[in-house]
Amino acid sequence: MKRYHFLIVILHWLMVPMIFMALFMGNEIANMANDIDFKIDRIDIHMKAGMLIAGLMLIRLLTRIFSKNPAEVDIGHPVLNKLGVWTHYLLYMLVFMIVASGISMSLGADIPGLILSSSTLPDSISDMPQRIAHGILTKILFVVLLGHIGASLYHQFIKKDGLFSRMWFGKR
Ligand code: HEM
């Protein structure tokens, strides 16, 4: 098996811009004062995009579980081999934990109710444990993503082992 299932490949490349946009947009929202009236509209879009990411990530995970995947990569050191595998698990886990903390924050502060009544956000949201967790997890995700991108560039341009083609379209 040379490549991942085409659904995994499509979802991988679709989710790259989606996740970076959610990180960027979330950061913009978090830096806005809570009493700005359009902040709640931005949060509405952010939450819908986050839920879409969660749904796509779930489809991707299920496809990965139930399809045949390329063999684990041998980088030449057992610790590095495991690091690669665990980074991929961590990426899935972080996305699901970010979504769970986002949903919990939204329900805890009744954000859907605030959206429906066009109210502004209460200041109390800033100290909610779910919000703090959401912020920390998104920062960890950003760092892990940089490591993931760095590792794939290393494989492509320094090791030149064609690893990139595993996450691209073509005969499997
Ligand atoms: C992979 C999906 C997601 C990513 C990457 C993401 C990213 C972010 C980031 C970077 C922040 C700023 C955190 C900070 O610096 O404090 C944020 C804020 C926020 N996120 Fe998400 N998020 C995601 C999913 C969700 C979901 C599913 C919900 C709710 C259903 C949600 C609700 C919120 C809310 C309400 C804020 C604003 C907090 C504030 O302004 O005080 N997020 N998000």
Boltz pocket constraint, residues with backbone or C-beta under 6 A from the ligand:
constraints:
  - pocket:
      binder: B
      contacts: [[A, 19], [A, 22], [A, 23], [A, 24], [A, 25], [A, 26], [A, 27], [A, 28], [A, 29], [A, 30], [A, 31], [A, 32], [A, 43], [A, 46], [A, 47], [A, 48], [A, 49], [A, 50], [A, 51], [A, 53], [A, 95], [A, 98], [A, 99], [A, 100], [A, 101], [A, 102], [A, 103], [A, 105], [A, 106], [A, 111], [A, 125], [A, 126], [A, 131], [A, 134], [A, 135], [A, 138]]
      max_distance: 6.0
